[in-house]
Each structure stands twice: as C-alpha cells, then as structure tokens.
Amino acid sequence: MRRLVGIAGALLTALLAGCTVGPDFVRPAAPEVTSYTPDKLPAQTAASKVAGGEAQHFVAGQDIPGQWWTLFHSQPLNALIERALKANPSLQAAQAALRQARETAYATAGALYPTAGGNLSTTREKISGGEFGQPGKSPLFNLSTASVSISYGLDIFGGARRALEASRSQAEFERFQLEAAYLTLTSNVVVAAVQEASLRSQIAATQDIIKAESQELAVLQRQFTLGGSSKAAVLAQQATLALERATLPPLQKQLAQQRNLLAVLAGRFPSQGSGERFELATMQLPRDLPLTLPSQLVEQRPDVRAAEAQLHQASAEIGVATANMLPQFTLNAQFGSTAGDLSSLFTPGTAIWSIGGGIAQTLFDAGTLLHKKRAAEAAFDQSAAQYRGTVLTAFQNVADALRALQSDADALNAQVAAERSAGASLALTRQQFRLGAVSYVSLLTAEQVYQQAKVTLVLAQAARYADTAALFQALGGGWWNRADAHSPEDRGIDSFLPPPLAVDSH
C-alpha cells in the first residue's frame, strides 16, 4: 500500500509540474543593430591644451567597472558617494521594496505546498437527554479533542505556479529598480559635484573680471582727473563694473543650492553640509571610455531589465487568469482523537479521521473571468510596448552621450582658442587705450568679449565631465561588476522556491 501511495504521489507531482496553462515567457531578442549612431564614431575626441581638454578614446567592448566614478580620480567624490550609498533615503526605500518583493515571493510559494493546522480543545458540557429520547437525564461531562488537519490545493492547471512566476518577476523588477536607484544616485552625485566645481570656477572667473574692471575704472578716473578721459567713459566703465558685480550673487546662490543638493543626496540636512569641496582642477577626465556592444546594452541597463521583468510578470498573469477559468481541485484530511479527558486522548477507541476532496468550477459569472483574462493579455501587450520604448530610449541615451562628448571636445577646443584670442585682444586694446590710440568703446567691447569667453570656457570644461558621467550612466554603470550586486538573498530565494518554469533564453 505504501508503495502504491508513493507511485501515485509521484504521478501526481509529474502531472502538476507538466500541466501549466498560459504562455511560457520568451525573453525578447537583443536588437539587431551594430552601432549607436548613424555615422561611424571617431577613434577619439579632439584635444585641447587646457585642464579637462584631454582626448578621450572610445574602446569598443571594454567592460565598465562597478565603481566607475573612481575613474575621475577625485578622493572627495569617492568619499561623498560612499556616504551617499549608505544614507540616501531613496536608495534605502528601493532596498526595502526589494525585501518586500522577496518576502511576497516566499509567501506566494506557500500555495504550492499543503497547509497543516493543529487544534487542541477541552470543554465541560451539559446536554439535555430529551434530545436523545431520554427526558429527565442531563448528563454533565468533559470533552477533549486534539486533531491535525491538512488542506492541499491541487495545482492541476498551474495557476499557483504562474502566480509564483509573477511574484518572482516582481522581485526581479524590484531588484533592477534598486540597481537603477544606485545608478541614478551615483550619477546625480557626480554631476552635482561637477556643477559645484563649475560654479566655483565661474565665480573665480567673475571675481577676476571684477578685479580687472575695477583696476580699469581706477585708470579711467585718473585719466579723467588729468583731462585725458571723458566723464562718459568713466560712467560707462562704472556701469560695466556694476553689471559684472550683479552676475556674482546669482552664481553664489546657485553654488549654495548645489551644496544643499549634495548634502541631501548624501542623506544629510542642508545645515550639516556635505563636507567635501569640489574643483575642476582636482578632477581628472577619464581618457579611455568603455563602449558596450549594442547587443549587450539590453543586458546591462537596469531600466531595460526592469521592463523585461514587468513583461515576464504580465505573461505569467495571463496564465493565472487562464487557470482561474478552469476547475479548482482541493484535498482535505483530518486526523485526531476525542476523549472525556485529556489523559485519555489517543487511547484505543478515541481516534477520529476524515478525508475528502473537492472540485469547484464557475458555471456563470457574466463573463468576469473571461474579461479578466483578456485584460491580462492587454496588460502584456502594454508591457511589451513599454519594453520596446525603454530599449529605444536606452539606445538614444547612449547615442546622445556619444554625440555630446564629441561636440563637447570640439566646443572646448574652439573655446580655448576664443578665450586666448579674446585675452590677447583685450591686453592689446588696453595698452592702446592707455596710449590714446583707440576709443573707450573699443576697450569696452574687448572687455565684454573676454568676459563672455572666460565664463564660457569654464562651462565647456564642465560639460566634458558631466557628459562623461552621462555616458557611464547610459551604458548601465557597471552594476554587474559590483561585489554586492548578487546578495545572499538573491541566491536564497532561488534555493527555497520550487524550480521556475522553463524560459527560452533566446
């Protein structure tokens, strides 16, 4: 009998594992494109003889380090990101969401196993003998019962397995949402640090301009006193100096706000500050830029992997909706003992047991289950379209970053030449003006050109750093090379849960 029961159990297990309604998820194929841009990329960008003007080389197929921000060789930046990864609330929220999804997957897995419950009760009862045809007798007695009940929902059509598949996909989605949060946080810190450094350089450049114009005003005032300059020239220089001074407070305001942003990204209050100070001169522009193969981008972008997990979940939900339209089978069993007192439980003659099964099938629901299935199919189509949109956006991000890096290098090269030409022109014009060879209008024009060129040069330098960070972000940020990318929880959930349904990896 035991052998027959074992054989029947094995056959039942095989039946449950082999019959699963709904579509089996097939991972979308990688896009069949071989480049990110319509034109062939140059081997390297243009170079300029200025800080941050080094040529950058595109290295196809080179992997991205897990801590890509260390390529900027800025110790303050490394320290700030390390602190942000420990204290940023958005990252902590994403970590909690992943833990919740994992626990939900564990809970969902319970539907594939029997549910057992125990009961122990003891009562003192009095009944009327009239109920049993013995009027006048009212016996008083104790009744103790101990029992174990087992209930098992037979997953004949795989509805529970599809629900588990959907739950695991949700956990996978949250995992890649966490990776996206890591990437967004680190990228935001790098860009914010570059912006702070840029603002400091702009403020320094503006202060140098104010100092030079103040000196020029002093010269004009002396010339006016000696009769060598007009009152109009003095007033014009005073107005120019005042306008330049007016540009300083907005830059200082932006710097203060940027410092507040860095503090908040690091999980601190603005009043506590971020502690680090950033200058463009202390950052090194990465020379070699890894360029992921287009066929690998969908594997490395967290947002694409998260969209794929949502697509997988939507596919599994179709199976759940389909299984709900089919008969539901359950097995129930109970074994126990009932006696007049606790000490007599489980003695001969006190055993009680029952075993049974059930089948339930919806006969009429006005099309509710059918429309739920169709809704699940529509949700899958929606997820498929969203996945394609995410992939297209990913490729666009990389193409935009690559184009920006080339444009930034060319712009910086041109701006270096413009700033040096403007500086030389201003120096010559000042000398000529002091000798009376040119009018004040010529001097004023030369000053304005140089002022604009100097500030624009700083912006061009900062753009190269910021767009380099944008490229690393667009390529996925190298999360797969981080030591903590695959935590023990990831391995634990797979070892505890039943094997997943077969999925085509192509």
C-alpha positions, 0 to 999 in steps of 0.5 A: 500500500505504501508503495502504491501511495508513493507511485501515485504521489509521484504521478501526481507531482509529474502531472502538476509540474507538466500541466501549466496553462498560459504562455511560457515567457520568451525573453525578447531578442537583443536588437539587431543593430551594430552601432549607436549612431548613424555615422561611424564614431571617431577613434577619439575626441579632439584635444585641447591644451587646457585642464579637462581638454584631454582626448578621450578614446572610445574602446569598443567592448571594454567592460565598465567597472562597478565603481566607475566614478573612481575613474575621475580620480577625485578622493572627495567624490569617492568619499561623498558617494560612499556616504551617499550609498549608505544614507540616501533615503531613496536608495534605502526605500528601493532596498526595502521594496526589494525585501518586500518583493522577496518576502511576497515571493516566499509567501506566494510559494506557500500555495504550492505546498499543503497547509497543516493546522493543529487544534487542541480543545477541552470543554465541560458540557451539559446536554439535555437527554430529551434530545436523545429520547431520554427526558429527565437525564442531563448528563454533565461531562468533559470533552477533549479533542486534539486533531491535525488537519491538512488542506492541499490545493491541487495545482492541476492547471498551474495557476499557483505556479504562474502566480509564483512566476509573477511574484518572482518577476516582481522581485526581479523588477524590484531588484533592477529598480534598486540597481537603477536607484544606485545608478541614478544616485551615483550619477546625480552625485557626480554631476552635482559635484561637477556643477559645484566645481563649475560654479566655483570656477565661474565665480573665480572667473567673475571675481577676476573680471571684477578685479580687472574692471575695477583696476580699469575704472581706477585708470579711467578716473585718473585719466579723467582727473588729468583731462585725458578721459571723458566723464562718459567713459568713466560712467560707462566703465562704472556701469560695466563694473556694476553689471559684472558685480550683479552676475556674482550673487546669482552664481553664489546662490546657485553654488549654495543650492548645489551644496544643499543638493549634495548634502541631501543626496548624501542623506544629510540636512542642508545645515550639516553640509556635505563636507567635501569641496569640489574643483575642476582642477582636482578632477581628472577626465577619464581618457579611455571610455568603455563602449558596450556592444549594442547587443549587450546594452539590453543586458546591462541597463537596469531600466531595460531589465526592469521592463523585461521583468514587468513583461515576464510578470504580465505573461505569467498573469495571463496564465493565472487568469487562464487557470482561474477559468478552469476547475479548482481541485482541493484535498482535505484530511483530518486526523485526531482523537476525542476523549472525556479527558485529556489523559485519555486522548489517543487511547484505543477507541478515541481516534477520529479521521476524515478525508475528502476532496473537492472540485469547484468550477464557475458555471456563470459569472457574466463573463468576469473571468473571461474579461479578466483574462483578456485584460491580462493579455492587454496588460502584456501587450502594454508591457511589451510596448513599454519594453520596446520604448525603454530599449529605444530610449536606452539606445538614444541615451547612449547615442546622445552621450556619444554625440555630446562628448564629441561636440563637447571636445570640439566646443572646448577646443574652439573655446580655448582658442576664443578665450586666448584670442579674446585675452590677447585682444583685450591686453592689446586694446588696453595698452592702446587705450592707455596710449590714446590710440583707440576709443573707450568703446573699443576697450569696452567691447574687448572687455565684454568679449573676454568676459563672455569667453572666460565664463564660457570656457569654464562651462565647456570644461564642465560639460566634458565631465558631466557628459562623461558621467552621462555616458557611464550612466547610459551604458548601465554603470557597471552594476554587474561588476559590483561585489554586492550586486548578487546578495545572499538573498538573491541566491536564497530565494532561488534555493527555497522556491520550487524550480521556475518554469522553463524560459527560452533564453533566446 
